[in-house]
Amino acid sequence: MAFRDIHPQAPTHVLIIPKKHAAGVRDLGDEDMGIIADMHRVAQALAKKFDPNKNGFRMVVNNGPAAGQAVAHLHCHFLAGRLLAWPPG
């Protein structure tokens, strides 16, 4: 599933969340690798909708508190609509 973040960090900030629970990437087994593929397919659809001029977007998966993960359920942030600086932290 995907929906807008309630604390957006970019004009377009959508969370991509798998229905199957996993706290983070480390908790996925070999049988769960389709979840990552599905998240990328959702990002492709979001890119078509929110980045039609192909300016660029970012996908972020935070794993653990030191990386900024505030919710212990695997999710991906889709960010677009502004210049995204590097490095991100």
PDB file of N, CA, C and O in Angstrom:
ATOM      1  N   MET A   1       0.843  -1.170   0.000  1.00  0.00           N
ATOM      2  CA  MET A   1       0.000   0.000   0.000  1.00  0.00           C
ATOM      3  C   MET A   1       0.887   1.231   0.000  1.00  0.00           C
ATOM      4  O   MET A   1       2.058   1.157   0.371  1.00  0.00           O
ATOM      5  N   ALA A   2       0.336   2.357  -0.412  1.00  0.00           N
ATOM      6  CA  ALA A   2       1.105   3.603  -0.478  1.00  0.00           C
ATOM      7  C   ALA A   2       0.190   4.763  -0.114  1.00  0.00           C
ATOM      8  O   ALA A   2      -0.971   4.816  -0.520  1.00  0.00           O
ATOM      9  N   PHE A   3       0.745   5.694   0.665  1.00  0.00           N
ATOM     10  CA  PHE A   3      -0.003   6.895   1.018  1.00  0.00           C
ATOM     11  C   PHE A   3       0.978   7.997   1.388  1.00  0.00           C
ATOM     12  O   PHE A   3       2.141   7.732   1.691  1.00  0.00           O
ATOM     13  N   ARG A   4       0.498   9.229   1.360  1.00  0.00           N
ATOM     14  CA  ARG A   4       1.357  10.382   1.654  1.00  0.00           C
ATOM     15  C   ARG A   4       1.797  10.386   3.118  1.00  0.00           C
ATOM     16  O   ARG A   4       1.029  10.038   4.015  1.00  0.00           O
ATOM     17  N   ASP A   5       3.045  10.785   3.337  1.00  0.00           N
ATOM     18  CA  ASP A   5       3.605  10.900   4.677  1.00  0.00           C
ATOM     19  C   ASP A   5       2.961  12.089   5.383  1.00  0.00           C
ATOM     20  O   ASP A   5       2.738  13.127   4.761  1.00  0.00           O
ATOM     21  N   ILE A   6       2.660  11.951   6.676  1.00  0.00           N
ATOM     22  CA  ILE A   6       2.028  13.059   7.409  1.00  0.00           C
ATOM     23  C   ILE A   6       3.030  14.148   7.785  1.00  0.00           C
ATOM     24  O   ILE A   6       2.634  15.246   8.178  1.00  0.00           O
ATOM     25  N   HIS A   7       4.333  13.851   7.666  1.00  0.00           N
ATOM     26  CA  HIS A   7       5.396  14.840   7.903  1.00  0.00           C
ATOM     27  C   HIS A   7       6.294  14.879   6.671  1.00  0.00           C
ATOM     28  O   HIS A   7       7.437  14.424   6.726  1.00  0.00           O
ATOM     29  N   PRO A   8       5.791  15.419   5.560  1.00  0.00           N
ATOM     30  CA  PRO A   8       6.541  15.348   4.301  1.00  0.00           C
ATOM     31  C   PRO A   8       7.881  16.077   4.349  1.00  0.00           C
ATOM     32  O   PRO A   8       8.013  17.153   4.931  1.00  0.00           O
ATOM     33  N   GLN A   9       8.866  15.448   3.715  1.00  0.00           N
ATOM     34  CA  GLN A   9      10.212  16.021   3.606  1.00  0.00           C
ATOM     35  C   GLN A   9      10.486  16.519   2.192  1.00  0.00           C
ATOM     36  O   GLN A   9      11.591  16.973   1.895  1.00  0.00           O
ATOM     37  N   ALA A  10       9.486  16.436   1.323  1.00  0.00           N
ATOM     38  CA  ALA A  10       9.570  16.915  -0.054  1.00  0.00           C
ATOM     39  C   ALA A  10       8.138  17.180  -0.513  1.00  0.00           C
ATOM     40  O   ALA A  10       7.192  16.693   0.106  1.00  0.00           O
ATOM     41  N   PRO A  11       7.968  17.947  -1.592  1.00  0.00           N
ATOM     42  CA  PRO A  11       6.612  18.192  -2.084  1.00  0.00           C
ATOM     43  C   PRO A  11       5.821  16.900  -2.332  1.00  0.00           C
ATOM     44  O   PRO A  11       4.617  16.845  -2.081  1.00  0.00           O
ATOM     45  N   THR A  12       6.500  15.875  -2.820  1.00  0.00           N
ATOM     46  CA  THR A  12       5.891  14.553  -2.941  1.00  0.00           C
ATOM     47  C   THR A  12       6.653  13.628  -2.002  1.00  0.00           C
ATOM     48  O   THR A  12       7.839  13.367  -2.206  1.00  0.00           O
ATOM     49  N   HIS A  13       5.969  13.134  -0.975  1.00  0.00           N
ATOM     50  CA  HIS A  13       6.573  12.207  -0.014  1.00  0.00           C
ATOM     51  C   HIS A  13       5.531  11.139   0.274  1.00  0.00           C
ATOM     52  O   HIS A  13       4.570  11.363   1.010  1.00  0.00           O
ATOM     53  N   VAL A  14       5.745   9.974  -0.323  1.00  0.00           N
ATOM     54  CA  VAL A  14       4.804   8.868  -0.212  1.00  0.00           C
ATOM     55  C   VAL A  14       5.497   7.701   0.477  1.00  0.00           C
ATOM     56  O   VAL A  14       6.648   7.389   0.175  1.00  0.00           O
ATOM     57  N   LEU A  15       4.797   7.060   1.397  1.00  0.00           N
ATOM     58  CA  LEU A  15       5.302   5.858   2.044  1.00  0.00           C
ATOM     59  C   LEU A  15       4.786   4.641   1.286  1.00  0.00           C
ATOM     60  O   LEU A  15       3.604   4.550   0.954  1.00  0.00           O
ATOM     61  N   ILE A  16       5.690   3.714   1.024  1.00  0.00           N
ATOM     62  CA  ILE A  16       5.340   2.443   0.385  1.00  0.00           C
ATOM     63  C   ILE A  16       5.518   1.378   1.458  1.00  0.00           C
ATOM     64  O   ILE A  16       6.619   1.169   1.969  1.00  0.00           O
ATOM     65  N   ILE A  17       4.420   0.711   1.792  1.00  0.00           N
ATOM     66  CA  ILE A  17       4.438  -0.205   2.931  1.00  0.00           C
ATOM     67  C   ILE A  17       3.893  -1.573   2.516  1.00  0.00           C
ATOM     68  O   ILE A  17       2.761  -1.674   2.042  1.00  0.00           O
ATOM     69  N   PRO A  18       4.694  -2.621   2.693  1.00  0.00           N
ATOM     70  CA  PRO A  18       4.177  -3.962   2.392  1.00  0.00           C
ATOM     71  C   PRO A  18       3.169  -4.394   3.457  1.00  0.00           C
ATOM     72  O   PRO A  18       3.265  -3.992   4.616  1.00  0.00           O
ATOM     73  N   LYS A  19       2.214  -5.206   3.053  1.00  0.00           N
ATOM     74  CA  LYS A  19       1.211  -5.694   4.003  1.00  0.00           C
ATOM     75  C   LYS A  19       1.796  -6.722   4.968  1.00  0.00           C
ATOM     76  O   LYS A  19       1.389  -6.788   6.128  1.00  0.00           O
ATOM     77  N   LYS A  20       2.749  -7.522   4.493  1.00  0.00           N
ATOM     78  CA  LYS A  20       3.379  -8.503   5.378  1.00  0.00           C
ATOM     79  C   LYS A  20       4.312  -7.782   6.335  1.00  0.00           C
ATOM     80  O   LYS A  20       5.091  -6.922   5.924  1.00  0.00           O
ATOM     81  N   HIS A  21       4.231  -8.136   7.618  1.00  0.00           N
ATOM     82  CA  HIS A  21       5.075  -7.462   8.597  1.00  0.00           C
ATOM     83  C   HIS A  21       6.513  -7.971   8.549  1.00  0.00           C
ATOM     84  O   HIS A  21       6.773  -9.174   8.506  1.00  0.00           O
ATOM     85  N   ALA A  22       7.410  -7.035   8.558  1.00  0.00           N
ATOM     86  CA  ALA A  22       8.833  -7.255   8.797  1.00  0.00           C
ATOM     87  C   ALA A  22       9.315  -5.955   9.412  1.00  0.00           C
ATOM     88  O   ALA A  22       8.994  -4.879   8.908  1.00  0.00           O
ATOM     89  N   ALA A  23      10.069  -6.034  10.479  1.00  0.00           N
ATOM     90  CA  ALA A  23      10.535  -4.815  11.140  1.00  0.00           C
ATOM     91  C   ALA A  23      11.462  -4.010  10.230  1.00  0.00           C
ATOM     92  O   ALA A  23      11.453  -2.780  10.268  1.00  0.00           O
ATOM     93  N   GLY A  24      12.246  -4.688   9.429  1.00  0.00           N
ATOM     94  CA  GLY A  24      13.180  -4.027   8.521  1.00  0.00           C
ATOM     95  C   GLY A  24      13.740  -5.027   7.530  1.00  0.00           C
ATOM     96  O   GLY A  24      13.327  -6.186   7.495  1.00  0.00           O
ATOM     97  N   VAL A  25      14.678  -4.570   6.733  1.00  0.00           N
ATOM     98  CA  VAL A  25      15.269  -5.416   5.691  1.00  0.00           C
ATOM     99  C   VAL A  25      15.913  -6.665   6.281  1.00  0.00           C
ATOM    100  O   VAL A  25      15.826  -7.742   5.690  1.00  0.00           O
ATOM    101  N   ARG A  26      16.557  -6.535   7.438  1.00  0.00           N
ATOM    102  CA  ARG A  26      17.220  -7.693   8.058  1.00  0.00           C
ATOM    103  C   ARG A  26      16.253  -8.820   8.405  1.00  0.00           C
ATOM    104  O   ARG A  26      16.666  -9.971   8.549  1.00  0.00           O
ATOM    105  N   ASP A  27      14.991  -8.499   8.539  1.00  0.00           N
ATOM    106  CA  ASP A  27      13.998  -9.486   8.945  1.00  0.00           C
ATOM    107  C   ASP A  27      13.357 -10.218   7.770  1.00  0.00           C
ATOM    108  O   ASP A  27      12.487 -11.066   7.969  1.00  0.00           O
ATOM    109  N   LEU A  28      13.773  -9.902   6.565  1.00  0.00           N
ATOM    110  CA  LEU A  28      13.239 -10.571   5.380  1.00  0.00           C
ATOM    111  C   LEU A  28      14.014 -11.854   5.115  1.00  0.00           C
ATOM    112  O   LEU A  28      15.235 -11.899   5.263  1.00  0.00           O
ATOM    113  N   GLY A  29      13.292 -12.891   4.724  1.00  0.00           N
ATOM    114  CA  GLY A  29      13.931 -14.143   4.326  1.00  0.00           C
ATOM    115  C   GLY A  29      14.000 -14.216   2.810  1.00  0.00           C
ATOM    116  O   GLY A  29      13.479 -13.347   2.110  1.00  0.00           O
ATOM    117  N   ASP A  30      14.641 -15.253   2.314  1.00  0.00           N
ATOM    118  CA  ASP A  30      14.731 -15.442   0.867  1.00  0.00           C
ATOM    119  C   ASP A  30      13.347 -15.477   0.224  1.00  0.00           C
ATOM    120  O   ASP A  30      13.165 -14.994  -0.893  1.00  0.00           O
ATOM    121  N   GLU A  31      12.385 -16.042   0.925  1.00  0.00           N
ATOM    122  CA  GLU A  31      11.025 -16.142   0.396  1.00  0.00           C
ATOM    123  C   GLU A  31      10.316 -14.791   0.325  1.00  0.00           C
ATOM    124  O   GLU A  31       9.255 -14.680  -0.290  1.00  0.00           O
ATOM    125  N   ASP A  32      10.894 -13.764   0.951  1.00  0.00           N
ATOM    126  CA  ASP A  32      10.289 -12.433   0.985  1.00  0.00           C
ATOM    127  C   ASP A  32      10.859 -11.456  -0.036  1.00  0.00           C
ATOM    128  O   ASP A  32      10.445 -10.297  -0.064  1.00  0.00           O
ATOM    129  N   MET A  33      11.786 -11.881  -0.865  1.00  0.00           N
ATOM    130  CA  MET A  33      12.434 -10.961  -1.794  1.00  0.00           C
ATOM    131  C   MET A  33      11.452 -10.347  -2.786  1.00  0.00           C
ATOM    132  O   MET A  33      11.726  -9.284  -3.343  1.00  0.00           O
ATOM    133  N   GLY A  34      10.321 -10.993  -3.014  1.00  0.00           N
ATOM    134  CA  GLY A  34       9.289 -10.418  -3.873  1.00  0.00           C
ATOM    135  C   GLY A  34       8.722  -9.134  -3.292  1.00  0.00           C
ATOM    136  O   GLY A  34       8.231  -8.280  -4.030  1.00  0.00           O
ATOM    137  N   ILE A  35       8.786  -8.993  -1.971  1.00  0.00           N
ATOM    138  CA  ILE A  35       8.306  -7.765  -1.320  1.00  0.00           C
ATOM    139  C   ILE A  35       9.115  -6.568  -1.808  1.00  0.00           C
ATOM    140  O   ILE A  35       8.554  -5.514  -2.109  1.00  0.00           O
ATOM    141  N   ILE A  36      10.430  -6.731  -1.883  1.00  0.00           N
ATOM    142  CA  ILE A  36      11.286  -5.635  -2.359  1.00  0.00           C
ATOM    143  C   ILE A  36      10.954  -5.305  -3.812  1.00  0.00           C
ATOM    144  O   ILE A  36      10.873  -4.134  -4.182  1.00  0.00           O
ATOM    145  N   ALA A  37      10.764  -6.325  -4.624  1.00  0.00           N
ATOM    146  CA  ALA A  37      10.398  -6.100  -6.028  1.00  0.00           C
ATOM    147  C   ALA A  37       9.060  -5.373  -6.118  1.00  0.00           C
ATOM    148  O   ALA A  37       8.901  -4.456  -6.924  1.00  0.00           O
ATOM    149  N   ASP A  38       8.100  -5.781  -5.296  1.00  0.00           N
ATOM    150  CA  ASP A  38       6.788  -5.122  -5.305  1.00  0.00           C
ATOM    151  C   ASP A  38       6.904  -3.652  -4.908  1.00  0.00           C
ATOM    152  O   ASP A  38       6.230  -2.799  -5.485  1.00  0.00           O
ATOM    153  N   MET A  39       7.745  -3.357  -3.937  1.00  0.00           N
ATOM    154  CA  MET A  39       7.931  -1.961  -3.506  1.00  0.00           C
ATOM    155  C   MET A  39       8.509  -1.124  -4.649  1.00  0.00           C
ATOM    156  O   MET A  39       8.140   0.038  -4.818  1.00  0.00           O
ATOM    157  N   HIS A  40       9.401  -1.706  -5.421  1.00  0.00           N
ATOM    158  CA  HIS A  40       9.973  -0.992  -6.563  1.00  0.00           C
ATOM    159  C   HIS A  40       8.946  -0.815  -7.689  1.00  0.00           C
ATOM    160  O   HIS A  40       8.954   0.200  -8.386  1.00  0.00           O
ATOM    161  N   ARG A  41       8.082  -1.785  -7.859  1.00  0.00           N
ATOM    162  CA  ARG A  41       7.013  -1.629  -8.854  1.00  0.00           C
ATOM    163  C   ARG A  41       6.076  -0.484  -8.468  1.00  0.00           C
ATOM    164  O   ARG A  41       5.644   0.283  -9.329  1.00  0.00           O
ATOM    165  N   VAL A  42       5.763  -0.367  -7.180  1.00  0.00           N
ATOM    166  CA  VAL A  42       4.929   0.745  -6.717  1.00  0.00           C
ATOM    167  C   VAL A  42       5.663   2.065  -6.960  1.00  0.00           C
ATOM    168  O   VAL A  42       5.047   3.048  -7.372  1.00  0.00           O
ATOM    169  N   ALA A  43       6.967   2.095  -6.709  1.00  0.00           N
ATOM    170  CA  ALA A  43       7.753   3.310  -6.954  1.00  0.00           C
ATOM    171  C   ALA A  43       7.727   3.687  -8.432  1.00  0.00           C
ATOM    172  O   ALA A  43       7.672   4.872  -8.761  1.00  0.00           O
ATOM    173  N   GLN A  44       7.765   2.702  -9.327  1.00  0.00           N
ATOM    174  CA  GLN A  44       7.662   2.998 -10.761  1.00  0.00           C
ATOM    175  C   GLN A  44       6.338   3.681 -11.078  1.00  0.00           C
ATOM    176  O   GLN A  44       6.299   4.650 -11.835  1.00  0.00           O
ATOM    177  N   ALA A  45       5.265   3.178 -10.503  1.00  0.00           N
ATOM    178  CA  ALA A  45       3.944   3.772 -10.738  1.00  0.00           C
ATOM    179  C   ALA A  45       3.891   5.193 -10.171  1.00  0.00           C
ATOM    180  O   ALA A  45       3.328   6.093 -10.794  1.00  0.00           O
ATOM    181  N   LEU A  46       4.474   5.388  -8.996  1.00  0.00           N
ATOM    182  CA  LEU A  46       4.499   6.730  -8.396  1.00  0.00           C
ATOM    183  C   LEU A  46       5.332   7.683  -9.254  1.00  0.00           C
ATOM    184  O   LEU A  46       4.978   8.852  -9.407  1.00  0.00           O
ATOM    185  N   ALA A  47       6.432   7.188  -9.810  1.00  0.00           N
ATOM    186  CA  ALA A  47       7.278   8.025 -10.666  1.00  0.00           C
ATOM    187  C   ALA A  47       6.501   8.490 -11.890  1.00  0.00           C
ATOM    188  O   ALA A  47       6.621   9.646 -12.295  1.00  0.00           O
ATOM    189  N   LYS A  48       5.713   7.612 -12.477  1.00  0.00           N
ATOM    190  CA  LYS A  48       4.903   8.010 -13.636  1.00  0.00           C
ATOM    191  C   LYS A  48       3.905   9.097 -13.264  1.00  0.00           C
ATOM    192  O   LYS A  48       3.631  10.000 -14.053  1.00  0.00           O
ATOM    193  N   LYS A  49       3.371   9.000 -12.063  1.00  0.00           N
ATOM    194  CA  LYS A  49       2.364   9.963 -11.618  1.00  0.00           C
ATOM    195  C   LYS A  49       2.984  11.279 -11.137  1.00  0.00           C
ATOM    196  O   LYS A  49       2.521  12.356 -11.513  1.00  0.00           O
ATOM    197  N   PHE A  50       4.031  11.195 -10.305  1.00  0.00           N
ATOM    198  CA  PHE A  50       4.563  12.382  -9.633  1.00  0.00           C
ATOM    199  C   PHE A  50       5.852  12.930 -10.235  1.00  0.00           C
ATOM    200  O   PHE A  50       6.298  14.005  -9.834  1.00  0.00           O
ATOM    201  N   ASP A  51       6.461  12.226 -11.182  1.00  0.00           N
ATOM    202  CA  ASP A  51       7.698  12.686 -11.813  1.00  0.00           C
ATOM    203  C   ASP A  51       7.608  12.478 -13.325  1.00  0.00           C
ATOM    204  O   ASP A  51       8.471  11.832 -13.919  1.00  0.00           O
ATOM    205  N   PRO A  52       6.550  13.034 -13.950  1.00  0.00           N
ATOM    206  CA  PRO A  52       6.335  12.769 -15.384  1.00  0.00           C
ATOM    207  C   PRO A  52       7.434  13.330 -16.278  1.00  0.00           C
ATOM    208  O   PRO A  52       7.653  12.811 -17.372  1.00  0.00           O
ATOM    209  N   ASN A  53       8.131  14.378 -15.838  1.00  0.00           N
ATOM    210  CA  ASN A  53       9.210  14.968 -16.643  1.00  0.00           C
ATOM    211  C   ASN A  53      10.548  14.289 -16.408  1.00  0.00           C
ATOM    212  O   ASN A  53      11.564  14.697 -16.971  1.00  0.00           O
ATOM    213  N   LYS A  54      10.550  13.256 -15.580  1.00  0.00           N
ATOM    214  CA  LYS A  54      11.749  12.464 -15.287  1.00  0.00           C
ATOM    215  C   LYS A  54      12.876  13.316 -14.712  1.00  0.00           C
ATOM    216  O   LYS A  54      14.040  13.154 -15.077  1.00  0.00           O
ATOM    217  N   ASN A  55      12.512  14.225 -13.809  1.00  0.00           N
ATOM    218  CA  ASN A  55      13.512  15.040 -13.114  1.00  0.00           C
ATOM    219  C   ASN A  55      14.269  14.234 -12.073  1.00  0.00           C
ATOM    220  O   ASN A  55      15.426  14.530 -11.772  1.00  0.00           O
ATOM    221  N   GLY A  56      13.623  13.224 -11.528  1.00  0.00           N
ATOM    222  CA  GLY A  56      14.276  12.362 -10.545  1.00  0.00           C
ATOM    223  C   GLY A  56      13.478  12.229  -9.264  1.00  0.00           C
ATOM    224  O   GLY A  56      12.664  13.083  -8.913  1.00  0.00           O
ATOM    225  N   PHE A  57      13.736  11.138  -8.587  1.00  0.00           N
ATOM    226  CA  PHE A  57      13.098  10.873  -7.303  1.00  0.00           C
ATOM    227  C   PHE A  57      14.067  10.049  -6.479  1.00  0.00           C
ATOM    228  O   PHE A  57      15.061   9.537  -6.992  1.00  0.00           O
ATOM    229  N   ARG A  58      13.768   9.929  -5.207  1.00  0.00           N
ATOM    230  CA  ARG A  58      14.617   9.140  -4.310  1.00  0.00           C
ATOM    231  C   ARG A  58      13.751   8.139  -3.572  1.00  0.00           C
ATOM    232  O   ARG A  58      12.622   8.435  -3.183  1.00  0.00           O
ATOM    233  N   MET A  59      14.299   6.948  -3.387  1.00  0.00           N
ATOM    234  CA  MET A  59      13.676   5.926  -2.549  1.00  0.00           C
ATOM    235  C   MET A  59      14.606   5.704  -1.359  1.00  0.00           C
ATOM    236  O   MET A  59      15.808   5.498  -1.529  1.00  0.00           O
ATOM    237  N   VAL A  60      14.041   5.748  -0.158  1.00  0.00           N
ATOM    238  CA  VAL A  60      14.839   5.602   1.058  1.00  0.00           C
ATOM    239  C   VAL A  60      14.211   4.532   1.944  1.00  0.00           C
ATOM    240  O   VAL A  60      13.002   4.536   2.177  1.00  0.00           O
ATOM    241  N   VAL A  61      15.041   3.617   2.433  1.00  0.00           N
ATOM    242  CA  VAL A  61      14.615   2.640   3.426  1.00  0.00           C
ATOM    243  C   VAL A  61      15.548   2.790   4.618  1.00  0.00           C
ATOM    244  O   VAL A  61      16.731   2.461   4.535  1.00  0.00           O
ATOM    245  N   ASN A  62      15.013   3.287   5.723  1.00  0.00           N
ATOM    246  CA  ASN A  62      15.789   3.425   6.949  1.00  0.00           C
ATOM    247  C   ASN A  62      15.674   2.122   7.740  1.00  0.00           C
ATOM    248  O   ASN A  62      14.583   1.570   7.885  1.00  0.00           O
ATOM    249  N   ASN A  63      16.813   1.634   8.250  1.00  0.00           N
ATOM    250  CA  ASN A  63      16.845   0.383   9.001  1.00  0.00           C
ATOM    251  C   ASN A  63      17.481   0.611  10.357  1.00  0.00           C
ATOM    252  O   ASN A  63      18.699   0.756  10.462  1.00  0.00           O
ATOM    253  N   GLY A  64      16.664   0.643  11.389  1.00  0.00           N
ATOM    254  CA  GLY A  64      17.147   0.819  12.756  1.00  0.00           C
ATOM    255  C   GLY A  64      17.127   2.267  13.199  1.00  0.00           C
ATOM    256  O   GLY A  64      17.103   3.180  12.374  1.00  0.00           O
ATOM    257  N   PRO A  65      17.137   2.472  14.506  1.00  0.00           N
ATOM    258  CA  PRO A  65      17.039   3.825  15.071  1.00  0.00           C
ATOM    259  C   PRO A  65      18.160   4.763  14.623  1.00  0.00           C
ATOM    260  O   PRO A  65      17.911   5.945  14.384  1.00  0.00           O
ATOM    261  N   ALA A  66      19.388   4.259  14.507  1.00  0.00           N
ATOM    262  CA  ALA A  66      20.504   5.122  14.105  1.00  0.00           C
ATOM    263  C   ALA A  66      20.351   5.624  12.678  1.00  0.00           C
ATOM    264  O   ALA A  66      20.959   6.628  12.307  1.00  0.00           O
ATOM    265  N   ALA A  67      19.544   4.935  11.873  1.00  0.00           N
ATOM    266  CA  ALA A  67      19.297   5.345  10.489  1.00  0.00           C
ATOM    267  C   ALA A  67      18.046   6.211  10.367  1.00  0.00           C
ATOM    268  O   ALA A  67      17.715   6.679   9.278  1.00  0.00           O
ATOM    269  N   GLY A  68      17.349   6.425  11.490  1.00  0.00           N
ATOM    270  CA  GLY A  68      16.162   7.261  11.467  1.00  0.00           C
ATOM    271  C   GLY A  68      14.854   6.506  11.349  1.00  0.00           C
ATOM    272  O   GLY A  68      13.809   7.120  11.133  1.00  0.00           O
ATOM    273  N   GLN A  69      14.886   5.175  11.487  1.00  0.00           N
ATOM    274  CA  GLN A  69      13.644   4.401  11.418  1.00  0.00           C
ATOM    275  C   GLN A  69      12.860   4.615  12.703  1.00  0.00           C
ATOM    276  O   GLN A  69      13.304   4.222  13.782  1.00  0.00           O
ATOM    277  N   ALA A  70      11.688   5.240  12.584  1.00  0.00           N
ATOM    278  CA  ALA A  70      10.852   5.543  13.752  1.00  0.00           C
ATOM    279  C   ALA A  70       9.724   4.538  13.946  1.00  0.00           C
ATOM    280  O   ALA A  70       9.168   4.434  15.039  1.00  0.00           O
ATOM    281  N   VAL A  71       9.383   3.799  12.896  1.00  0.00           N
ATOM    282  CA  VAL A  71       8.311   2.808  12.946  1.00  0.00           C
ATOM    283  C   VAL A  71       8.912   1.453  12.603  1.00  0.00           C
ATOM    284  O   VAL A  71       9.536   1.297  11.554  1.00  0.00           O
ATOM    285  N   ALA A  72       8.728   0.471  13.484  1.00  0.00           N
ATOM    286  CA  ALA A  72       9.336  -0.851  13.289  1.00  0.00           C
ATOM    287  C   ALA A  72       8.505  -1.711  12.339  1.00  0.00           C
ATOM    288  O   ALA A  72       8.068  -2.805  12.697  1.00  0.00           O
ATOM    289  N   HIS A  73       8.296  -1.214  11.146  1.00  0.00           N
ATOM    290  CA  HIS A  73       7.649  -1.968  10.068  1.00  0.00           C
ATOM    291  C   HIS A  73       8.324  -1.501   8.781  1.00  0.00           C
ATOM    292  O   HIS A  73       8.377  -0.303   8.502  1.00  0.00           O
ATOM    293  N   LEU A  74       8.835  -2.444   8.003  1.00  0.00           N
ATOM    294  CA  LEU A  74       9.518  -2.115   6.759  1.00  0.00           C
ATOM    295  C   LEU A  74       8.676  -1.171   5.910  1.00  0.00           C
ATOM    296  O   LEU A  74       7.492  -1.413   5.680  1.00  0.00           O
ATOM    297  N   HIS A  75       9.293  -0.107   5.454  1.00  0.00           N
ATOM    298  CA  HIS A  75       8.620   0.836   4.556  1.00  0.00           C
ATOM    299  C   HIS A  75       9.671   1.607   3.770  1.00  0.00           C
ATOM    300  O   HIS A  75      10.830   1.694   4.174  1.00  0.00           O
ATOM    301  N   CYS A  76       9.253   2.154   2.660  1.00  0.00           N
ATOM    302  CA  CYS A  76      10.124   2.921   1.780  1.00  0.00           C
ATOM    303  C   CYS A  76       9.533   4.312   1.621  1.00  0.00           C
ATOM    304  O   CYS A  76       8.321   4.470   1.472  1.00  0.00           O
ATOM    305  N   HIS A  77      10.388   5.309   1.653  1.00  0.00           N
ATOM    306  CA  HIS A  77       9.974   6.683   1.399  1.00  0.00           C
ATOM    307  C   HIS A  77      10.239   6.999  -0.068  1.00  0.00           C
ATOM    308  O   HIS A  77      11.354   6.806  -0.553  1.00  0.00           O
ATOM    309  N   PHE A  78       9.229   7.478  -0.771  1.00  0.00           N
ATOM    310  CA  PHE A  78       9.358   7.939  -2.155  1.00  0.00           C
ATOM    311  C   PHE A  78       9.323   9.461  -2.088  1.00  0.00           C
ATOM    312  O   PHE A  78       8.315  10.040  -1.684  1.00  0.00           O
ATOM    313  N   LEU A  79      10.420  10.116  -2.482  1.00  0.00           N
ATOM    314  CA  LEU A  79      10.551  11.567  -2.397  1.00  0.00           C
ATOM    315  C   LEU A  79      10.789  12.161  -3.777  1.00  0.00           C
ATOM    316  O   LEU A  79      11.622  11.668  -4.538  1.00  0.00           O
ATOM    317  N   ALA A  80      10.052  13.224  -4.098  1.00  0.00           N
ATOM    318  CA  ALA A  80      10.207  13.881  -5.397  1.00  0.00           C
ATOM    319  C   ALA A  80       9.684  15.303  -5.290  1.00  0.00           C
ATOM    320  O   ALA A  80       9.060  15.682  -4.299  1.00  0.00           O
ATOM    321  N   GLY A  81       9.951  16.077  -6.326  1.00  0.00           N
ATOM    322  CA  GLY A  81       9.384  17.422  -6.416  1.00  0.00           C
ATOM    323  C   GLY A  81      10.307  18.538  -5.964  1.00  0.00           C
ATOM    324  O   GLY A  81       9.899  19.699  -5.930  1.00  0.00           O
ATOM    325  N   ARG A  82      11.540  18.211  -5.616  1.00  0.00           N
ATOM    326  CA  ARG A  82      12.534  19.226  -5.266  1.00  0.00           C
ATOM    327  C   ARG A  82      13.916  18.651  -5.474  1.00  0.00           C
ATOM    328  O   ARG A  82      14.071  17.440  -5.637  1.00  0.00           O
ATOM    329  N   LEU A  83      14.922  19.507  -5.471  1.00  0.00           N
ATOM    330  CA  LEU A  83      16.304  19.041  -5.557  1.00  0.00           C
ATOM    331  C   LEU A  83      16.640  18.322  -4.263  1.00  0.00           C
ATOM    332  O   LEU A  83      16.479  18.887  -3.181  1.00  0.00           O
ATOM    333  N   LEU A  84      17.099  17.097  -4.358  1.00  0.00           N
ATOM    334  CA  LEU A  84      17.447  16.292  -3.199  1.00  0.00           C
ATOM    335  C   LEU A  84      18.972  16.243  -3.092  1.00  0.00           C
ATOM    336  O   LEU A  84      19.646  15.625  -3.916  1.00  0.00           O
ATOM    337  N   ALA A  85      19.490  16.894  -2.078  1.00  0.00           N
ATOM    338  CA  ALA A  85      20.940  17.029  -1.915  1.00  0.00           C
ATOM    339  C   ALA A  85      21.595  15.693  -1.557  1.00  0.00           C
ATOM    340  O   ALA A  85      20.936  14.765  -1.088  1.00  0.00           O
ATOM    341  N   TRP A  86      22.907  15.622  -1.791  1.00  0.00           N
ATOM    342  CA  TRP A  86      23.692  14.455  -1.424  1.00  0.00           C
ATOM    343  C   TRP A  86      24.961  14.916  -0.749  1.00  0.00           C
ATOM    344  O   TRP A  86      25.577  15.859  -1.246  1.00  0.00           O
ATOM    345  N   PRO A  87      25.392  14.333   0.328  1.00  0.00           N
ATOM    346  CA  PRO A  87      24.804  13.182   0.992  1.00  0.00           C
ATOM    347  C   PRO A  87      23.534  13.570   1.747  1.00  0.00           C
ATOM    348  O   PRO A  87      23.359  14.729   2.122  1.00  0.00           O
ATOM    349  N   PRO A  88      22.647  12.591   1.970  1.00  0.00           N
ATOM    350  CA  PRO A  88      21.334  12.901   2.521  1.00  0.00           C
ATOM    351  C   PRO A  88      21.292  13.184   4.015  1.00  0.00           C
ATOM    352  O   PRO A  88      20.323  13.802   4.457  1.00  0.00           O
ATOM    353  N   GLY A  89      22.245  12.791   4.811  1.00  0.00           N
ATOM    354  CA  GLY A  89      22.095  12.936   6.260  1.00  0.00           C
ATOM    355  C   GLY A  89      22.730  14.144   6.766  1.00  0.00           C
ATOM    356  O   GLY A  89      22.690  14.405   7.968  1.00  0.00           O
TER     357      GLY A  89
END
